[in-house]
């Protein structure tokens, strides 16, 4: 026993020594404590009012653009400082120090993509007025953090304008699929969350009342770094916008100003090229190019990772680049990437110009900056113009080469330079049909049939999508099938609950119908149930739960977003899941499909890839809780005389990340009921609707 006690004591001593060593070794890597006083004092340089309406939506009124940006950052921090902080740490490549090993790959990618090298080179070239806005936004976050130090992670403060600019550099390539390519090359699981959206514009000629209408309806995760935040921002310098903002982004990303508006949807042209490199057997730091060995450009990423409690450990990883771009060393070989937007730091400039555009020409000039590498734009304005841009930085690729697969990395003639000019980007303006739309589908079907783009005008090397989503099919079967659309129909079509007979889901159901259920009574009943389904996802449907669950398992497997299963396996699995969870194979869709937030738990219509998009995560009780899909929705109208009005809804509320806030879930009932509320854009509309009115900081006299 004595020797056992001594052994345990020795082991404990070793643990203490090891822990102490880890702490001591980490001392040089610990961020310095910030001086909060200057961050608080700086707020006095800004003159801004924050007025909140009954829904908690902030209406920011600043004397200058910089004042408004400061106020926006402070208001957003009040409602969701946690996510803004997470975005900033991720952009710096320091998130793993707070969140642990799972965040380390993201920190490494910051170095791999040379985010900060790009910012350091490009930031000084941004116009002074834009840099003032970026710095002011950073000051707004700093002021909130300095006055709420218990919420601040070590190493966050102070933020600078470069931090805000770096967020755009880091995020934008992921919208067209760079994250998926990195996951695939490293044999990592796919991201299951959707990258979808709907956007529609109707010109006066197609509206029964002669109005111009725009639907802003992106599909995002309900929470996290790309979850929408609603605000109205106005400055004495003429910046006046309403719409959706991301955490850490000072610009309206889609919505409207007084003159025009736009909706964004994700597009996925082929803007990434992967090259297999040949490594020198005698020197792993060299690759072959045009018959000669060439040295990698080699740097080092230092990743500080949280182990547990106060313990952090810093690991070092090599970062390689070839003439192509960033290099990945994987189990299957060494690959280089070349992608649209490499080295580009002007994304904030393009958003700034879009926010301030007052007519179609100015807006098109902003788009022609070509700083944003992807994303569809659906446009409308008070003059009745509508348009669609399949935006992308399309590489100047050689013709006659198959760019869709992995390319040989030893040929310099396959390393493209530059992009096609904006006038060669697929776009459609004021088509005779008076309609444009997109739902993450091919740009060749973006208006009424026979009135769109000509595919022959675009070379195969541009890698333009040719797919159709269910939502795209339903847009052709609703908006595009109706030559005279009323205000009520415009709204009803947006909330369409159906799957098209041309959809992937309908194809899976046809395969279910061909199955032999044998002697299984439940499978036989399930076939009969699905045979009578109208393909609608209303909350009262008794077939939607079985149909959606079956088809989604098959479709996800076929698309690489989940394990591959046969139609029989998916069908039998869905029957079993519903029977176990609800005691029957035909619970109402509303029993299964839920939106939950705090104490609010409501049924919700819609489903995956319908125009009323809802993507649910399975819970232990057998139900699906919505986690993505329809989030911030806005309908913008300019009447026959050009008078603007708009309405919107958020899936949760303005205090979406503050459980104690009365706006944590106050919009959920309206959202679940497929209703909207007025946007109070002008001073006249806001009059009488102000619940809070305050000024962060004080102006120095």
C-alpha positions, -999 to 999 in steps of 0.1 A, spaced: 0 0 0 29 24 9 45 18 -25 11 23 -42 6 56 -24 41 67 -34 34 57 -70 1 77 -71 19 107 -56 47 105 -82 21 103 -110 3 133 -96 36 152 -94 43 144 -130 9 156 -140 14 189 -121 48 193 -137 35 187 -172 6 211 -166 29 237 -153 52 232 -182 23 237 -207 12 269 -190 48 283 -189 55 274 -225 23 292 -235 32 324 -217 49 341 -247 19 332 -269 -7 347 -246 -23 379 -261 -17 411 -242 -44 427 -222 -59 456 -241 -61 491 -228 -98 497 -228 -98 534 -220 -88 546 -255 -114 523 -270 -141 539 -248 -128 574 -254 -128 569 -292 -166 565 -291 -169 603 -284 -157 609 -320 -190 595 -334 -224 612 -336 -251 586 -340 -285 577 -328 -298 541 -325 -336 539 -326 -353 506 -322 -388 498 -333 -413 475 -315 -395 445 -331 -361 456 -319 -349 464 -354 -322 491 -351 -326 522 -372 -292 538 -373 -290 575 -379 -255 590 -383 -243 625 -392 -216 609 -414 -212 575 -430 -186 567 -404 -210 576 -376 -236 553 -391 -211 524 -394 -201 529 -358 -237 528 -347 -245 497 -368 -216 478 -352 -226 488 -317 -263 478 -322 -253 445 -338 -229 438 -310 -257 445 -285 -277 417 -302 -250 392 -311 -216 401 -299 -208 364 -296 -210 357 -333 -192 390 -343 -164 380 -320 -163 344 -334 -161 358 -369 -132 381 -360 -112 354 -343 -118 330 -372 -107 356 -397 -75 362 -377 -68 324 -376 -70 324 -338 -104 307 -331 -89 274 -320 -74 292 -289 -110 297 -278 -129 268 -292 -103 240 -293 -90 215 -319 -122 215 -341 -114 251 -351 -78 245 -359 -84 235 -396 -101 269 -402 -72 287 -386 -49 269 -409 -69 279 -439 -65 315 -430 -27 311 -436 -32 287 -465 -53 313 -484 -30 342 -474 -59 362 -461 -37 386 -442 -10 390 -468 -39 399 -492 -53 425 -468 -19 441 -459 -13 446 -496 -48 457 -507 -61 477 -477 -40 509 -483 -54 511 -518 -90 513 -507 -105 548 -509 -102 569 -477 -140 572 -473 -143 534 -473 -115 529 -449 -131 554 -426 -163 533 -426 -144 501 -419 -125 517 -391 -157 531 -376 -174 497 -377 -144 483 -359 -146 511 -333 -182 503 -327 -174 467 -319 -144 478 -298 -167 502 -278 -192 475 -270 -164 451 -260 -147 477 -239 -179 485 -220 -188 447 -216 -153 432 -209 -168 401 -194 -180 390 -229 -147 396 -246 -123 367 -255 -86 372 -249 -69 386 -279 -100 401 -296 -96 438 -288 -88 460 -305 -103 453 -339 -92 475 -368 -106 482 -403 -82 456 -416 -100 429 -395 -133 439 -411 -119 439 -446 -102 405 -439 -136 390 -432 -147 395 -468 -114 381 -482 -118 350 -460 -155 343 -466 -162 351 -503 -145 320 -519 -166 297 -497 -198 308 -513 -190 292 -546 -176 260 -531 -139 264 -521 -147 249 -487 -162 219 -503 -132 214 -525 -109 216 -494 -131 191 -476 -131 167 -505 -93 168 -510 -88 161 -473 -115 133 -472 -135 153 -447 -173 150 -443 -194 174 -465 -211 204 -449 -248 194 -447 -262 229 -445 -278 242 -477 -264 270 -498 -296 280 -514 -319 310 -520 -347 324 -541 -347 357 -559 -375 371 -581 -381 405 -598 -413 414 -617 -414 445 -640 -445 467 -643 -456 451 -675 -461 418 -657 -477 432 -626 -515 437 -626 -510 471 -608 -480 483 -628 -457 480 -598 -421 467 -598 -415 440 -572 -384 423 -558 -383 392 -536 -352 389 -513 -352 354 -499 -318 338 -492 -315 304 -475 -290 306 -446 -283 288 -414 -306 302 -386 -275 310 -365 -238 315 -370 -214 336 -390 -237 338 -421 -270 343 -403 -289 374 -412 -293 405 -391 -318 432 -401 -311 469 -398 -320 502 -414 -290 525 -418 -290 562 -427 -263 589 -428 -262 626 -436 -238 617 -464 -265 599 -483 -261 563 -473 -296 549 -467 -303 512 -469 -325 485 -454 -319 448 -455 -297 420 -443 -263 422 -428 -238 395 -417 -220 396 -384 -188 416 -389 -200 432 -422 -208 469 -422 -227 469 -456 -262 459 -465 -255 426 -485 -290 425 -500 -321 445 -496 -328 480 -509 -319 517 -507 -342 545 -517 -337 539 -554 -331 502 -561 -326 468 -545 -312 434 -552 -315 398 -539 -286 373 -538 -286 336 -544 -257 313 -544 -243 302 -577 -217 275 -583 -199 280 -615 -166 261 -619 -143 287 -605 -117 263 -589 -90 243 -606 -72 215 -588 -37 205 -601 -19 172 -592 17 180 -585 47 158 -592 71 159 -563 109 155 -566 117 121 -551 151 136 -540 136 168 -525 100 170 -512 103 208 -512 102 208 -550 76 201 -577 80 197 -614 70 225 -638 77 224 -676 103 197 -671 122 215 -643 121 212 -605 108 243 -588 109 251 -551 77 256 -531 72 289 -514 72 278 -478 59 297 -447 47 285 -413 13 287 -396 13 289 -358 -19 274 -344 -26 281 -308 -51 254 -297 -72 252 -265 -67 219 -248 -88 223 -217 -95 250 -191 -66 275 -192 -43 252 -211 -33 261 -247 -7 245 -269 9 261 -300 16 238 -330 34 247 -362 24 236 -396 40 242 -430 22 263 -455 32 256 -491 24 275 -523 32 268 -559 29 290 -590 -7 277 -591 -17 288 -556 -21 272 -522 -9 236 -519 -24 207 -499 -5 176 -489 -31 148 -486 -32 110 -483 -38 107 -521 -11 131 -532 -1 167 -533 -25 192 -550 -24 229 -558 -55 251 -560 -62 281 -582 -95 298 -576 -114 330 -585 -106 360 -563 -71 349 -552 -53 380 -538 -84 402 -541 -91 427 -513 -116 451 -529 -147 432 -519 -157 460 -494 -154 486 -521 -178 468 -544 -204 464 -516 -199 500 -507 -205 511 -543 -236 489 -545 -250 503 -513 -247 539 -526 -258 533 -562 -288 555 -571 -296 541 -606 -290 512 -629 -259 527 -645 -242 533 -611 -252 498 -599 -238 482 -631 -206 502 -627 -202 488 -592 -207 453 -605 -181 459 -632 -155 464 -604 -154 425 -604 -141 422 -568 -168 397 -558 -160 363 -572 -195 348 -574 -232 351 -563 -262 357 -584 -279 391 -584 -316 398 -590 -321 435 -595 -350 459 -595 -354 497 -593 -380 525 -590 -377 532 -628 -391 497 -635 -358 481 -646 -352 445 -637 -322 423 -643 -302 391 -634 -265 388 -632 -249 353 -630 -220 370 -613 -185 354 -614 -149 360 -619 -145 336 -648 -109 327 -654 -92 332 -688 -89 295 -694 -76 279 -726 -102 265 -749 -100 228 -758 -91 217 -722 -114 198 -699 -112 220 -668 -138 200 -648 -114 174 -634 -80 173 -618 -54 189 -640 -17 181 -645 3 204 -624 35 203 -644 23 225 -673 25 262 -669 2 267 -699 -27 255 -677 -20 282 -650 -45 308 -661 -41 346 -655 -69 371 -652 -107 370 -658 -132 376 -685 -145 412 -685 -179 420 -669 -196 424 -703 -189 386 -709 -205 376 -676 -240 360 -682 -267 386 -675 -302 394 -686 -317 429 -685 -353 440 -690 -365 409 -709 -398 412 -728 -414 388 -703 -409 413 -674 -396 386 -651 -363 373 -638 -356 348 -612 -331 323 -597 -332 295 -572 -296 282 -575 -303 268 -609 -287 273 -644 -288 309 -656 -301 297 -689 -336 293 -673 -340 326 -655 -372 340 -671 -402 329 -691 -394 302 -716 -380 314 -749 -370 347 -734 -336 339 -717 -299 337 -724 -284 317 -753 -261 289 -739 -242 289 -771 -229 324 -763 -208 311 -733 -178 287 -738 -177 254 -719 -146 266 -701 -166 291 -681 -181 261 -662 -216 275 -660 -243 255 -642 -269 235 -661 -288 222 -632 -324 228 -621 -336 227 -584 -371 219 -574 -375 256 -565 -364 266 -600 -390 243 -615 -417 257 -592 -406 293 -602 -413 283 -638 -446 268 -628 -458 298 -608 -443 332 -616 -432 323 -651 -466 307 -659 -486 337 -648 -484 367 -673 -502 391 -649 -491 388 -613 -509 406 -586 -494 416 -552 -512 388 -536 -500 362 -561 -464 375 -558 -466 367 -521 -485 334 -526 -459 321 -551 -431 328 -527 -447 306 -501 -454 278 -525 -452 244 -507 -451 220 -536 -425 197 -552 -426 198 -590 -434 166 -609 -400 173 -626 -381 174 -593 -356 149 -579 -381 141 -551 -408 131 -576 -383 108 -594 -375 91 -561 -412 86 -554 -416 70 -588 -389 45 -578 -408 38 -545 -439 32 -565 -420 5 -584 -409 -14 -553 -425 -47 -543 -434 -44 -506 -437 -81 -503 -456 -91 -472 -447 -60 -452 -480 -43 -443 -463 -11 -433 -444 -8 -466 -476 -16 -485 -494 11 -466 -466 36 -471 -467 30 -509 -504 37 -509 -499 68 -488 -472 82 -512 -492 72 -542 -519 97 -531 -496 125 -521 -501 158 -538 -464 166 -533 -473 196 -510 -456 202 -476 -484 219 -457 -484 213 -420 -516 192 -423 -503 168 -449 -501 132 -437 -479 120 -465 -452 147 -465 -433 132 -435 -428 99 -452 -422 113 -487 -397 140 -476 -378 116 -452 -375 89 -479 -365 111 -508 -341 132 -488 -320 102 -477 -317 90 -513 -310 125 -528 -284 133 -502 -266 100 -508 -266 105 -546 -253 141 -542 -225 132 -518 -241 150 -489 -247 118 -469 -243 80 -469 -255 62 -501 -287 42 -495 -310 23 -519 -345 35 -524 -358 5 -505 -335 11 -476 -345 48 -474 -382 40 -477 -381 12 -451 -359 34 -428 -384 63 -430 -413 40 -422 -395 26 -392 -384 61 -380 -420 74 -381 -435 43 -366 -410 45 -337 -413 82 -331 -450 88 -337 -466 54 -335 -478 57 -371 -464 62 -406 -486 92 -413 -482 118 -386 -490 153 -399 -461 172 -413 -466 198 -386 -461 173 -359 -427 164 -374 -416 197 -389 -410 223 -362 -395 257 -355 -382 260 -320 -366 289 -301 -365 291 -264 -400 283 -251 -415 287 -286 -423 254 -304 -445 257 -335 -454 236 -365 -440 250 -398 -450 245 -434 -424 239 -461 -395 216 -465 -361 210 -482 -359 226 -517 -394 240 -518 -399 278 -522 -409 279 -486 -376 263 -477 -371 246 -443 -342 223 -435 -346 204 -403 -323 186 -379 -335 153 -364 -341 155 -326 -343 128 -300 -381 130 -300 -382 121 -337 -391 156 -348 -372 179 -371 -362 213 -358 -355 239 -385 -319 250 -386 -317 266 -421 -336 276 -451 -359 306 -452 -345 332 -428 -346 369 -435 -373 375 -462 -380 409 -478 -406 420 -504 -398 453 -520 -423 473 -541 -421 504 -561 -456 514 -572 -466 528 -606 -454 563 -594 -421 550 -581 -431 552 -544 -412 527 -523 -425 503 -497 -411 471 -482 -420 444 -458 -398 417 -441 -396 390 -415 -368 373 -396 -371 337 -385 -363 346 -348 -360 383 -341 -335 411 -336 -322 397 -303 -317 363 -319 -286 354 -299 -297 370 -265 -320 345 -248 -329 372 -222 -340 396 -249 -377 401 -256 -368 399 -293 -351 365 -289 -381 348 -306 -408 374 -310 -410 371 -348 -413 333 -348 -451 332 -348 -453 355 -377 -426 337 -395 -443 303 -390 -476 317 -402 -458 329 -434 -465 366 -426 -444 397 -429 -444 432 -412 -437 466 -426 -401 479 -429 -400 514 -414 -376 529 -439 -383 566 -439 -385 591 -410 -422 595 -417 -427 557 -415 -407 555 -383 -425 583 -366 -445 570 -337 -429 536 -339 -398 542 -318 -395 522 -286 -359 530 -277 -337 560 -287 -301 563 -275 -266 575 -284 -237 552 -278 -207 573 -267 -205 610 -266 -194 635 -292 -162 655 -282 -168 692 -283 
